[in-house]
Amino acid sequence: MHEIVTSDWFLLITGLCSIVGLLLAIFATTKVIKISHKLNIKNQNITVNGDGNSTAGGNNGTI
């Protein structure tokens, strides 16, 4: 087992796999951050229009 672990080919392959894994992790993180920014509700302007503040989805007026 010691011969395999210290082999130059084994070290090269495991090093390349580590680099590819790091690049994939960075790629996935940037995608999640972009999606998170698109879903940020603080950047949306929400206005309520209706008679007596009654809007679709519920009656907020007094009875």
VMD Tcl script that draws the C-alpha trace (Angstrom):
set ca {
  {0.00 0.00 0.00}
  {2.89 2.37 0.77}
  {4.16 1.96 -2.79}
  {0.81 3.01 -4.28}
  {0.36 6.05 -2.04}
  {3.86 7.36 -2.74}
  {3.63 6.75 -6.49}
  {4.00 9.84 -8.67}
  {0.95 8.91 -10.78}
  {-1.22 8.47 -7.70}
  {-0.13 11.83 -6.33}
  {-0.76 13.51 -9.68}
  {-4.25 12.03 -10.04}
  {-5.28 12.87 -6.48}
  {-3.92 16.39 -6.86}
  {-5.88 16.94 -10.07}
  {-9.03 15.57 -8.43}
  {-8.56 17.99 -5.54}
  {-8.24 20.94 -7.92}
  {-11.31 19.87 -9.93}
  {-13.29 19.45 -6.70}
  {-12.30 22.92 -5.55}
  {-13.34 24.46 -8.87}
  {-16.70 22.67 -8.76}
  {-17.30 23.89 -5.21}
  {-16.54 27.49 -6.21}
  {-18.82 27.18 -9.24}
  {-21.71 25.83 -7.15}
  {-21.21 28.53 -4.51}
  {-21.36 31.33 -7.06}
  {-24.54 29.87 -8.57}
  {-26.22 29.71 -5.15}
  {-25.20 33.28 -4.36}
  {-26.62 34.50 -7.69}
  {-29.92 32.69 -7.05}
  {-30.03 34.12 -3.53}
  {-29.61 37.66 -4.86}
  {-32.41 37.14 -7.39}
  {-34.81 36.01 -4.65}
  {-33.97 38.87 -2.28}
  {-37.35 40.37 -1.34}
  {-35.83 43.57 0.06}
  {-35.22 44.79 -3.50}
  {-38.88 44.47 -4.52}
  {-41.39 47.30 -4.36}
  {-44.74 46.03 -3.08}
  {-47.78 48.30 -3.20}
  {-51.25 47.58 -1.90}
  {-54.18 48.88 -3.91}
  {-57.81 48.21 -3.15}
  {-61.08 49.59 -1.85}
  {-60.86 49.83 1.94}
  {-57.49 48.06 1.84}
  {-59.16 44.85 0.58}
  {-56.86 42.99 -1.76}
  {-56.89 39.70 -3.56}
  {-56.24 36.84 -1.20}
  {-58.15 38.19 1.75}
  {-60.49 40.80 3.10}
  {-58.58 43.15 5.35}
  {-61.45 45.55 5.92}
  {-63.61 45.81 9.04}
  {-67.01 44.19 9.23}
}
mol new
graphics top color blue
foreach p $ca { graphics top sphere $p radius 0.5 }
foreach p [lrange $ca 0 end-1] q [lrange $ca 1 end] { graphics top cylinder $p $q radius 0.2 }
display resetview
